[in-house]
Amino acid sequence: MVDTMFLAWFKANMDYEEGRNLTYSQFPTKFVYIPKEHRWQPRQRGFSIGRLTYVPVGAGELYYLRVLLTQQKGCTSYEDIKTVDGKICKTFQEACSELRLLKDDQEFKDAIKESYQTASGWQMRSLFVRLLNMNTMTNPFDVWSCTWKMLADGILYNRRRELNLPDLQISDDDLQNLCLIEIAKLLTENGRTLSDYPSMPTPIVEDVNTFHNKLIADELNYNRVELAALHESLVQKLTEEQHGVYQEIMTSVLSGNGQFFFLYGYGGTGKTFLWKTISAALRSKGEIVINVASSGIASLLLPNGKT
C-alpha cells in the first residue's frame, strides 16, 4: 500500500527528530514532500507554508481531525493524534474537547432562545435547520439538548387539536421524537437528513402513528405516576387466589408471551377488582389496555371500559 502525504508524515516523525516539534500544517516549513517517493525529507532551501483543506463542521470526525492537525505535534499514528496528556481519547471530537479547542455554540443557543419570544415553533425549527445546513455549529446535539423544548413549541397543541383530545399528554421522549420528525421533514426539503449530522439523534418514525390514532392516543393519555400509586394500593388488597391470577397474566404480558385467559367466578368474588388492578399495572408502564364488556352497564365498571 502506497503512503499518502498524510501517512508519510507519520513515518517522517519517526525518522526525523526535528519534525516532532511541528504540527502537520507546519511541516512544509521545514520539510518537502517528494511525490514520486511518497516521503518527506528535510527542506534544503526555500520556504513554504502548509495549507489544510477546508472541512465543514458538519463533516463530523473529519472536521475534528483537521482541528487536531493544527495542534498535535510529532504524531506517528492516529492514536497519537487522539492522545491528550497520555490518555488516548475514543474520538477526535473528544480529543478536541479535552484540549478545549471547541466553541460552546452559545450564540446559537441564544439565537433560538431569543426567537422563542416572538416566533412560532415552526419558525424556530426552520431556524435550527438553517443552522444545520450552514454547518456552523460545533456540536449540534448540544444546541438541540439545550433548546429542544422551545423547538417543540406548538407540537402538543397541534396533536390535541387534530385528535380532539384537549387533555392529551405526551411524554418528553415522545415529544422529542415528534420534534425530530418535524426537523427531518424540513431537512428533506433541502436535500439533507439528520444522519448527515452524526451527533444528532434520529427519530423513530413508527412511533408517530400513535399520535395520529385517536383510540391509541386516548389509551396512552394517562398519568402514569398516579396509576403507579393506584396499582401499588390495589395489588396489596388482592387475595391469595387473585394474586396468583394477577401474577400469571402479568408475567405473560410483560414477557411478550401472548395467551388467552378465561376468568370465571360468581358475582362479588372480585373479578372487576382484579381487572382494575391489572389495568392500572399495565397502563402505568405505558402499555395499551382495551377493557371491553358485552353491555354498557358492565363497561361502566371497568376503567375506560367499552362495549
N, C-alpha and C positions, 0 to 999 in steps of 0.2 A: 504494500500500500504506500503510495507516494504521499509525503508530508505536504500539507498546505503551508502557506506563510505563517498561519497561526500556530499550527502544531510544531513547525520548525522553531518557533520562539521557545517552546518548552525545552527542546534539545539545546538551543543556544545558551539558555540559562544554566544548563548542566555543565556546558563546556567552558563558558567564559564568566569569570568572577565579576568582571566589570558590568556585565549585563544584569546582574542580580540587584543592582541599585536602581533599575529603570522599570517603569511601567511599560505595558505593551505599546501604548501610544507614544512613549518617549524613546522607544527602542531605535527608530530610524535616525535619531540624532547621533548615535554612536556606532550603529551597525548598518550594514546594507544587505539587502536580500538578493541572493543570486537565484533567479528563477529556474535556470537550467539544472542547477544542482539541488534545488529545493532546500537551501540552507541560508542561515545568516552568518556573516563574517564581519569582523571589526572594520569600521569605516577608516579608509586611509586618507581621504581628502574630501573636501566639500562639506555641505551641511544639508540636512533635510528635516522637515517637520512631519511627524506622523499624523495621520488623519483616520479616525474611525468612522465607518459608515453609519449614517443616522438610523436609529431604530426607535420606532414609536413606543410609548408606554404600553399600548395595547398588545404588544408582541409578547408580553409575559416574561418568562425566564430569559429569553434572548436579550430583552431590554436590560434586565438586571446584570447579565453577564457583561454587557457593554459598559455599564456603570463601573463594575468592578475592575475592568481592564484599564480604567483611568486611575486606579488607586493601588491595586495589588502589584507587588514587585517580586521579581525573581522566581516566578511560578514555574514549576516543572510538570504540572498535571492539573486537571480540572479540580481535583481535591484541594490543591494548593490555593486555587482562586477562591474557593469557598471557605478557606481556613481563616478564622479570626481569633487571635490570642490563643493559638494552639488547639482550638476547637473546630472540627470540621462541621460546617452547617449542612443541613439537609438540602437546602435550595440556595440558588444565587440570591433570591429575594431576602431570605433570612440573613445571609451574609451582609447584604446591603443594610439591612435593619440594624444588625449588630455594630456596623461601622457608622451608624447614624447618617447614612447617605440619602435617606428618603425624606421627602416632604410629608407633612401631615395632612395635606389636602384640605386644610381648614377653610381656605377661601371658597371651595366648592360646597362644603357643608353650610357655610354662612349664606351662600347664594340661594340654596334651597330653603333654608330657614327664613330668609327674607321674603322670598316669593310666596311662602306659606301664608303670609299676612294678607295677600290680595289675590293670589292666583288660585285657580281650581285645581283639583287633584290631577286631572288630565294634563293641564298645562305644566304642572311640576314634573309629572312623569316624562313629558316631552322634553323638558329642560334636562333631566337626568340622561335621557337618551342622547341628546346633543352633546353632553359632556363625554359620554362613552364614545360617540362617533369621532370626537376631536382627539381622542387618545391623550388627554391632558391630565387625567387623574392618575396619581401614582398607585393608589390602592382603591379601585372601585368598590371592593367589598366593604372596606372600612367606611366609606361615604354612605353606602347602602345601609350598613348596620346602624349608623347614627341617625339616618333620616327616613327609614322605610315607613314609619307610621305616618309621616307627612305625605310621602309619595302615595300612600294607600288611601289618602283622603277621598271620600265620596264613594268608594267601592262598596262598603257595607250599606250605605243609603240606597245605592242603585239595586243591590240584591234584595233589600227589603221591599222596594217598590215593585220590582219585577215579579217577585213571588207572592206579593200581597201579604207579607208577614212583618208587620211593623215592629214586632218584638224579637225578630231574628237576631241571634248572637253568633259570631264567628270567632273561633279561637285565633290567637296570634299567628300560629303556624299556618292555618288555612288562609288568613288574611294576607300574610306574606306571599303565599303561593299564588293567590289571585292577583296580587300586585305584580309579581314577577311575570305572570302570563300577559298582563296588560303591557308591561315594558317590552316583553318579547315580541308582541304584535307590532309595536312602534318600531322596533329594530328591524323587523322583517321588511317594513316599508322602505328602509334604507339599505336593504341587501345584506344585513348583518344578523347575527344571532347571539344569544348570551354565551354560547360556547366559544365565541371569539374572544371572550374576556375570562381567562382561566380562574381568576379569583372569585368571580360571581357565581352564585348558586343557580341551578336550573330548576324550573318549575315542574311539578308533577301534573301533567295535563289531564290525566284520568280523573283526578280529584275534583276538577272544576265542574264536572257533570252533576256533582252533589248539589251545587248551588243553582242549578237550572231545573231541578226536580222538586216541586213543592212538597210532595209527600216525604221525600228523603230529608229535605232541609228541615221540615217540621219535626221529624223524628230526632234529628241531631240538635235541635234547638232547646236543649235542656241545660239547666245549671248543674254541672257535674259535681261541684263541691257540695251543693245541697243534697243531691241524690246519693252521694257517697255517705253523707251523715245519716240520711234516712235508711239506707241499706244497713249501716252499722247497727242502727237501732232495731230494725226489723229482724235481722238474722239472729240476734240474741234471744228473740222471743219464739223462735221455731222449736217445735217439739223434736224429740229424737228422730221420729219417723219422718217428719217434714225435712229435717236437716239432711237425712240420708238421700231423699229425693233431690233436694237442692244441690247437694254436692255432686250427684251423678249427672244432673243436667248441666251444671256449670262446667264441670270437667269436660263434658262432650263439646260444649260450645267453644270454650277457650282453647281446646286442643285442636279445633278445626275438624273434629271427627263427627260429622253430622249424623244425627239419629232421630228417630221418631219416638216420642214418649206418650203414653196414654195414662193420665192420672184419674183415678176413679175414687169416689168417696161420697158418703151421704152428706146432706146439707149440714153445714155448721162444723165440718171437720177441718176447715182451714185451707181449702183449695185456692180460693181467691187470695188469701193472705200470702200463700206461697208464690202465686203469680206476681203479686206486688213486690215481693222480696227479690225475685229473680229479675223482674223488670228494672228495679232500682239498681241492682248489681251491675247489669249489663249496660244500661244507659249511662251510669256513672263512669263507665270505661269508654264511652263514645260509640258503643255498638247500637245497631238499629233493632228495635223490638216492635213487632206489629201484633198488638193484642186484639184478637178477633173473637166475637161471640155470635151466637146464632140469633140473638134478639137484641133490640135496642136497650131494653131494661137490663139485660145481663151485661151488655157492653159498658154500661154506666158504672159498673162495679170495678172495672179494670182501668188502670191508669192509661189515659188516652186511648180507650177502647173503641173499636169499630165493629160494624156488622158486616 
